[in-house]
Amino acid sequence: MIRRYLERLELSAVLERYDPSLVRAGYSAVNAGLSLAVMAAVAHFSHAPFLFPSLGPTAFLLFYTPTVPAASPRNTVYGHLIGVLAGYLALTLTGLRDTPPDLTDITWARLWASAVALGLTCGLMPLLGVAHPPAAATTLIVALGLLRTPLQLTVVMIAVVLLAAQGLLVNRLAGVPYPWWRPAPPVPAPSEPVTTGS
């Protein structure tokens, strides 16, 4: 009985009964909102930056387009990790690691830190096969100095892992073919049989 009830709640069953665009919008809105509410509660009680701007687009990918490669847990975690490391490296190279952010008066050093961080992030993610567009925002958050200490950056990565775990749990419970870690390899199109002339 419980199993039948849960099957009726699977996303595919709901999509068959109701307007798919409304179901997808509702699924995305409810789950992204709840996931970020959890992160906000953790941030509130821990007084640590568990909620930051690039988690919003990550949540959108996880719940609106969960089957695209960029939404896989692997791409999510590694993409943000690349963004954090590239941003921190750029801060180090430009001598800005201990400089507080100032978004109203961008210095040349901050401009270079942002450009280097974004360039590295946008180059490394596709090169390593872990493209996750929201990570480009994460690298700018770091390069602009908004979150820059090793402790803050560790919290950023813990938050990313927690959000990816929420995406995995919710999508799998909803019956979405969401990968456990990496996206499924693309299935090649069937080829025409080779015939020989006789």
HELIX and SHEET records of a PDB file:
HELIX    1   1 ILE A    2  LEU A    9  1                                   8    
HELIX    2   2 LEU A   11  ARG A   17  1                                   7    
HELIX    3   3 PRO A   20  SER A   46  1                                  27    
HELIX    4   4 LEU A   55  TYR A   64  1                                  10    
HELIX    5   5 PRO A   69  ALA A   71  5                                   3    
HELIX    6   6 PRO A   73  LEU A   93  1                                  21    
HELIX    7   7 TRP A  108  LEU A  127  1                                  20    
HELIX    8   8 PRO A  134  ALA A  143  1                                  10    
HELIX    9   9 PRO A  150  LEU A  173  1                                  24    
END                                                                             
